[in-house]
Amino acid sequence: MQRFRSLRHALSRSAIELSRVRAAVALGGAVRRPPGGGAHDGPDGSGDMALGIDVGGTKVLGVVLDRWGRVLAEKKLELALSWKGSATTASSNDIGGPVGESRATGSAGGREVIGDSREGSGADAVLHLIRILSLELSTEVAGDPGAAVIPRIGLGIPGAMDEAGIPQFSANLRALQGIDASQRLMEQLGEESGMHDAGDCLRVVVENDANCALVGEAVLGAAKGFDDVLLVTLGTGIGGALVVGGRLVHGAHGYAGEVGHVPVEPGGIQCPCGRRGCFERYVSGTASVYISVDEMPGYLARALAAVILVVDPAVVVVGGGFGAAMGERLLSPSRRLLPGLLPEYGGGQVPELVPAELGERAGAIGAALLALALEPAAG
């Protein structure tokens, strides 16, 4: 088991270079397929595939991606997280509770799983859905109910992570805080698949969900070919990720790219993180309860300008479910406002502001791409 832990540590939190991930996809395109063969042909039928799973506040979405960048299968299961009031929960006039009691409700296989994260079962509910997705997608692609799980798995989880890939803080998915999801998933899938030593058969890479979405967009989507990219995902909350010089940036404490908590309104609306006035309380699905959509472009431009001045990206990609729903109603006014918030450095160049192309699949596709870049498992 220790062998697996060391391998995961070396692969999942090391500096991730886009060139390596892009090469993993290009490799598939360069491989000559056997006559009549499919995109995932290999010694065990899975050598050219990876599972990517994106865990969000309302869903768990999985895809099977091949080395030619094609989605072979896709499945989504609903995930409902609720906050029960407590002495430390924000008032009813605020959005979300900074502490509170997190409950995860999952619907899988016709069954409902409910848990309280304070007792660990909230994490069990989320991990149950991940396991179900992994097995069902593997079965769907193989066309065999007894097929083993695809041995490369990428897992995108919201929140800041430590060097071992364990979430240390997640304002919108507290059930997995402090949980070694890759280790738990490996053990559970090993049991389901009858593997005697899952550490010798599986490769699991765990990454922040926004980082996964950025990898997806930078390799196969709106930022394809760019090596300096800022991604902002507007959904229930806001995620963010950075690529600088072709390398995914984690930062010293795993918070790099967390633009959702850039302050845009001092003393403003309560945020689940415990502070007030965070960006995600002003431009997101939940923010629309309090903020007019006509005000949102101003807050978006203000937050983006603050980050652009520090990292100087070539392109800013805006994604997420809420971002897709708003589209140009949000982006067009923001493009007009940005130049006035930035100094005329670099000849007055303003980063291109573009919509994401991969939709809600972005995080799962990026997670699968990271898994494809792993070395094949032994055994």
C-alpha positions as CSV (number, residue, x, y, z in Angstrom):
1,M,0.0,0.0,0.0
2,Q,2.9,2.3,0.8
3,R,4.1,1.8,-2.8
4,F,0.9,3.3,-4.1
5,R,0.9,6.2,-1.7
6,S,4.4,7.2,-2.8
7,L,3.6,6.9,-6.5
8,R,0.4,9.0,-6.1
9,H,2.3,11.7,-4.2
10,A,5.0,11.9,-6.9
11,L,2.5,12.1,-9.8
12,S,-0.5,14.0,-8.5
13,R,1.1,17.1,-6.9
14,S,4.3,17.4,-8.9
15,A,4.6,20.3,-11.3
16,I,2.1,19.4,-14.1
17,E,3.3,20.6,-17.5
18,L,0.8,21.0,-20.3
19,S,3.4,19.7,-22.8
20,R,3.3,16.3,-21.0
21,V,-0.4,16.1,-21.0
22,R,-0.7,17.3,-24.7
23,A,1.9,14.6,-25.6
24,A,-0.3,11.9,-24.0
25,V,-3.2,12.8,-26.3
26,A,-0.9,13.2,-29.3
27,L,0.5,9.8,-28.6
28,G,-2.8,8.2,-29.2
29,G,-3.1,10.0,-32.6
30,A,0.3,8.7,-33.6
31,V,-0.4,5.1,-32.7
32,R,-1.3,2.9,-35.6
33,R,-4.5,1.0,-34.8
34,P,-4.9,-2.7,-35.6
35,P,-7.1,-3.2,-38.7
36,G,-10.7,-2.8,-37.6
37,G,-9.6,-1.8,-34.1
38,G,-11.2,0.8,-31.9
39,A,-9.7,3.8,-30.2
40,H,-9.2,1.9,-27.0
41,D,-7.6,-1.3,-28.3
42,G,-4.7,-2.5,-26.2
43,P,-3.5,-5.6,-24.4
44,D,-6.2,-5.4,-21.8
45,G,-8.7,-3.3,-23.8
46,S,-8.0,-0.2,-21.6
47,G,-4.5,0.9,-22.4
48,D,-5.6,3.9,-24.4
49,M,-8.4,5.1,-22.1
50,A,-8.8,6.9,-18.8
51,L,-11.7,7.7,-16.5
52,G,-12.2,11.4,-15.5
53,I,-14.6,12.2,-12.7
54,D,-15.6,15.8,-11.6
55,V,-17.1,16.2,-8.2
56,G,-19.3,19.3,-7.8
57,G,-21.7,20.7,-5.3
58,T,-24.7,19.3,-7.2
59,K,-23.4,16.5,-9.4
60,V,-20.7,13.9,-9.9
61,L,-19.9,13.7,-13.7
62,G,-17.7,11.1,-15.2
63,V,-16.3,10.5,-18.7
64,V,-14.2,7.9,-20.4
65,L,-11.6,9.6,-22.7
66,D,-9.4,8.0,-25.2
67,R,-5.9,9.1,-26.4
68,W,-7.5,10.7,-29.4
69,G,-9.3,13.1,-27.2
70,R,-12.7,11.5,-27.8
71,V,-15.3,11.0,-25.1
72,L,-16.3,7.3,-25.3
73,A,-18.9,7.4,-22.5
74,E,-20.4,9.9,-20.1
75,K,-22.6,9.6,-17.0
76,K,-23.9,12.0,-14.4
77,L,-25.3,11.4,-11.0
78,E,-27.0,14.0,-8.8
79,L,-25.4,15.1,-5.6
80,A,-27.4,17.2,-3.1
81,L,-25.6,19.0,-0.3
82,S,-27.5,20.8,2.4
83,W,-26.6,22.8,5.5
84,K,-28.5,22.4,8.7
85,G,-28.6,25.5,10.9
86,S,-26.4,25.8,14.0
87,A,-25.1,28.5,16.2
88,T,-22.2,29.1,13.8
89,T,-24.3,29.1,10.6
90,A,-24.8,32.4,8.8
91,S,-28.2,34.2,9.2
92,S,-31.1,33.5,6.8
93,N,-30.2,36.7,4.9
94,D,-26.8,35.3,3.9
95,I,-25.9,32.7,1.4
96,G,-24.7,29.4,2.8
97,G,-23.2,28.7,6.3
98,P,-19.5,29.1,7.1
99,V,-19.5,26.0,9.3
100,G,-22.8,24.1,9.9
101,E,-23.6,20.5,9.3
102,S,-22.9,19.1,5.8
103,R,-25.1,16.4,4.5
104,A,-24.5,14.6,1.2
105,T,-27.4,13.0,-0.6
106,G,-26.6,10.8,-3.6
107,S,-28.8,9.0,-6.1
108,A,-27.2,6.0,-7.7
109,G,-28.6,2.8,-9.0
110,G,-32.1,3.7,-7.9
111,R,-30.9,4.1,-4.3
112,E,-30.5,7.2,-2.2
113,V,-27.5,7.6,0.1
114,I,-27.6,10.2,2.8
115,G,-24.8,11.0,5.2
116,D,-23.6,13.5,7.8
117,S,-20.0,14.6,7.2
118,R,-19.3,15.0,10.9
119,E,-19.6,11.2,11.3
120,G,-17.7,10.5,8.1
121,S,-20.7,9.2,6.2
122,G,-21.1,12.3,4.1
123,A,-17.8,11.4,2.5
124,D,-19.0,7.8,2.1
125,A,-22.0,9.1,0.1
126,V,-19.8,11.1,-2.2
127,L,-17.3,8.3,-2.6
128,H,-20.1,5.8,-3.2
129,L,-21.2,7.9,-6.3
130,I,-17.7,8.1,-7.5
131,R,-17.3,4.3,-7.2
132,I,-20.6,3.7,-9.0
133,L,-19.7,6.0,-11.8
134,S,-16.3,4.3,-12.2
135,L,-17.7,0.8,-12.4
136,E,-20.7,1.7,-14.7
137,L,-18.6,3.7,-17.2
138,S,-16.0,0.9,-17.3
139,T,-18.8,-1.6,-18.0
140,E,-20.4,0.6,-20.6
141,V,-17.2,1.0,-22.6
142,A,-16.1,-2.6,-22.4
143,G,-19.7,-3.9,-23.1
144,D,-19.1,-6.5,-20.4
145,P,-20.8,-6.5,-17.0
146,G,-17.8,-8.3,-15.5
147,A,-15.2,-5.9,-16.9
148,A,-12.5,-4.6,-14.6
149,V,-12.4,-0.9,-13.8
150,I,-10.4,1.2,-16.2
151,P,-7.0,1.4,-14.5
152,R,-6.2,5.1,-15.0
153,I,-8.5,7.4,-13.1
154,G,-8.4,11.2,-12.7
155,L,-10.5,12.8,-9.9
156,G,-11.3,16.5,-9.7
157,I,-12.4,17.7,-6.3
158,P,-13.1,21.3,-5.2
159,G,-10.9,23.1,-2.7
160,A,-7.3,23.6,-1.8
161,M,-5.2,20.4,-1.4
162,D,-2.1,19.4,0.4
163,E,0.9,17.7,-1.2
164,A,-0.7,14.3,-0.9
165,G,-3.8,15.4,-2.9
166,I,-6.1,15.6,0.2
167,P,-8.5,18.5,0.3
168,Q,-7.8,20.8,3.3
169,F,-10.5,23.3,2.7
170,S,-13.6,23.3,0.5
171,A,-16.2,25.9,1.1
172,N,-18.8,24.2,-1.1
173,L,-18.0,20.5,-0.5
174,R,-16.9,20.0,3.1
175,A,-17.8,16.3,3.1
176,L,-14.4,15.5,1.6
177,Q,-12.2,17.8,3.7
178,G,-9.3,15.8,5.1
179,I,-10.4,12.7,3.2
180,D,-7.8,10.7,1.3
181,A,-10.2,10.1,-1.6
182,S,-7.7,8.4,-3.9
183,Q,-6.7,5.9,-1.2
184,R,-10.4,5.2,-0.3
185,L,-11.4,4.9,-4.0
186,M,-8.5,2.5,-4.7
187,E,-9.5,0.2,-1.8
188,Q,-13.2,0.2,-2.8
189,L,-12.6,-0.4,-6.5
190,G,-10.1,-3.1,-5.6
191,E,-12.7,-4.9,-3.7
192,E,-15.4,-4.5,-6.3
193,S,-13.1,-5.6,-9.1
194,G,-11.6,-8.5,-7.2
195,M,-8.1,-7.0,-7.3
196,H,-5.7,-8.6,-4.8
197,D,-3.5,-5.5,-4.7
198,A,-5.2,-2.5,-6.2
199,G,-2.0,-0.5,-5.7
200,D,-0.4,-2.6,-8.4
201,C,-3.4,-2.2,-10.8
202,L,-4.8,1.3,-10.5
203,R,-3.3,4.7,-11.0
204,V,-5.4,7.6,-9.4
205,V,-4.5,11.2,-9.8
206,V,-6.3,13.8,-7.6
207,E,-6.5,17.4,-8.6
208,N,-8.5,20.5,-7.8
209,D,-11.6,20.6,-10.0
210,A,-10.9,24.0,-11.5
211,N,-7.3,22.9,-12.3
212,C,-8.8,19.9,-14.1
213,A,-11.1,22.1,-16.1
214,L,-8.2,24.3,-17.1
215,V,-6.2,21.3,-18.3
216,G,-9.2,20.3,-20.4
217,E,-9.6,23.7,-21.9
218,A,-5.9,24.2,-22.5
219,V,-5.4,20.9,-24.2
220,L,-8.7,20.4,-26.1
221,G,-10.8,23.5,-25.6
222,A,-10.9,27.3,-25.7
223,A,-7.2,27.8,-24.6
224,K,-5.7,25.2,-26.8
225,G,-2.2,26.1,-27.7
226,F,-1.8,28.8,-25.0
227,D,0.7,28.5,-22.2
228,D,-0.4,31.4,-20.0
229,V,-4.0,31.0,-19.1
230,L,-6.5,32.1,-16.3
231,L,-9.6,30.0,-16.0
232,V,-12.6,31.2,-14.0
233,T,-15.5,28.8,-13.5
234,L,-18.8,30.4,-12.6
235,G,-21.2,27.9,-11.0
236,T,-22.8,27.5,-7.6
237,G,-19.6,29.2,-6.4
238,I,-16.5,30.3,-8.3
239,G,-13.4,28.3,-9.1
240,G,-10.2,29.4,-10.7
241,A,-7.0,28.0,-12.0
242,L,-3.7,29.2,-13.5
243,V,-1.2,28.0,-16.1
244,V,2.0,30.1,-16.3
245,G,4.7,29.2,-18.7
246,G,2.9,26.0,-19.6
247,R,2.9,24.7,-16.1
248,L,-0.2,24.3,-13.8
249,V,0.3,26.5,-10.7
250,H,-0.6,25.2,-7.3
251,G,1.1,27.8,-5.0
252,A,2.8,27.2,-1.7
253,H,-0.4,26.2,0.1
254,G,-2.6,24.9,-2.8
255,Y,-4.6,28.1,-3.1
256,A,-3.3,29.4,-6.4
257,G,-6.1,30.4,-8.8
258,E,-8.8,30.5,-6.1
259,V,-10.2,33.8,-7.5
260,G,-13.6,33.1,-6.0
261,H,-12.5,34.6,-2.7
262,V,-10.9,37.8,-4.1
263,P,-12.7,40.6,-2.1
264,V,-14.8,42.8,-4.4
265,E,-17.1,44.4,-1.8
266,P,-15.7,45.0,1.7
267,G,-18.2,44.1,4.4
268,G,-20.5,42.7,1.7
269,I,-22.5,39.5,1.5
270,Q,-21.5,36.6,3.7
271,C,-19.5,33.8,2.0
272,P,-19.4,30.2,3.1
273,C,-15.7,30.6,3.6
274,G,-16.5,32.8,6.7
275,R,-15.6,36.2,5.1
276,R,-17.8,38.8,3.5
277,G,-17.6,40.4,0.0
278,C,-16.0,37.6,-1.9
279,F,-16.2,37.6,-5.7
280,E,-18.3,34.4,-5.8
281,R,-21.1,36.0,-3.8
282,Y,-21.5,38.6,-6.6
283,V,-21.1,36.6,-9.9
284,S,-22.5,33.1,-9.5
285,G,-25.7,31.1,-9.6
286,T,-26.3,31.8,-5.9
287,A,-25.3,35.4,-6.2
288,S,-28.3,36.1,-8.5
289,V,-30.6,35.9,-5.5
290,Y,-29.0,39.2,-4.2
291,I,-27.3,40.8,-7.2
292,S,-28.9,42.1,-10.4
293,V,-27.4,40.4,-13.4
294,D,-26.7,43.8,-14.9
295,E,-24.3,44.5,-12.0
296,M,-22.4,41.3,-12.4
297,P,-20.1,42.3,-15.3
298,G,-18.7,45.1,-13.2
299,Y,-17.8,42.7,-10.4
300,L,-16.4,40.2,-12.9
301,A,-14.1,42.8,-14.5
302,R,-13.0,44.1,-11.1
303,A,-11.9,40.7,-9.9
304,L,-10.3,39.7,-13.2
305,A,-8.3,42.9,-13.4
306,A,-6.8,42.2,-9.9
307,V,-5.6,38.8,-11.0
308,I,-4.5,39.9,-14.5
309,L,-2.2,42.5,-13.0
310,V,-0.4,39.7,-11.1
311,V,-0.2,36.9,-13.5
312,D,-0.5,38.5,-17.0
313,P,-2.3,35.7,-18.9
314,A,-2.6,35.7,-22.6
315,V,-6.2,34.5,-22.4
316,V,-8.9,34.4,-19.8
317,V,-11.4,31.5,-20.1
318,V,-14.8,31.8,-18.4
319,G,-16.7,28.6,-17.9
320,G,-19.0,26.9,-15.4
321,G,-22.7,26.3,-15.6
322,F,-23.7,29.8,-14.7
323,G,-21.0,31.3,-17.0
324,A,-22.4,29.3,-19.9
325,A,-26.0,30.4,-19.1
326,M,-25.0,34.0,-19.0
327,G,-22.8,33.9,-22.0
328,E,-22.2,37.2,-23.8
329,R,-24.6,39.0,-21.6
330,L,-21.8,38.8,-19.0
331,L,-18.7,38.7,-21.2
332,S,-19.4,41.5,-23.6
333,P,-19.8,44.2,-20.9
334,S,-16.8,42.8,-19.0
335,R,-14.6,43.1,-22.1
336,R,-15.6,46.8,-22.4
337,L,-14.8,47.5,-18.8
338,L,-11.5,45.6,-18.5
339,P,-9.3,48.1,-20.4
340,G,-10.3,50.9,-18.1
341,L,-9.2,48.8,-15.1
342,L,-5.8,47.9,-16.4
343,P,-2.7,50.1,-17.0
344,E,-1.4,50.4,-20.6
345,Y,1.5,48.0,-20.1
346,G,2.7,45.8,-22.9
347,G,1.4,48.2,-25.5
348,G,-2.1,48.3,-24.0
349,Q,-2.7,44.6,-24.6
350,V,-5.7,43.2,-22.7
351,P,-6.0,39.4,-22.4
352,E,-8.6,37.9,-24.6
353,L,-11.8,37.0,-22.6
354,V,-13.4,33.9,-24.1
355,P,-16.1,31.5,-23.2
356,A,-15.1,27.9,-22.3
357,E,-15.8,25.3,-25.0
358,L,-16.0,22.0,-23.1
359,G,-19.1,22.9,-21.0
360,E,-19.8,20.9,-17.9
361,R,-17.5,18.2,-19.2
362,A,-14.4,20.3,-18.8
363,G,-13.4,19.1,-15.3
364,A,-14.0,15.5,-16.1
365,I,-12.1,15.7,-19.4
366,G,-9.2,17.5,-17.7
367,A,-9.1,14.8,-15.0
368,A,-9.0,12.1,-17.6
369,L,-6.2,13.9,-19.5
370,L,-4.1,14.0,-16.3
371,A,-4.7,10.3,-15.8
372,L,-3.7,9.6,-19.4
373,A,-0.4,11.3,-18.7
374,L,0.4,8.8,-15.9
375,E,2.7,5.9,-16.5
376,P,0.8,2.7,-17.1
377,A,0.2,0.5,-14.0
378,A,2.3,-2.6,-13.5
379,G,0.7,-6.1,-13.1
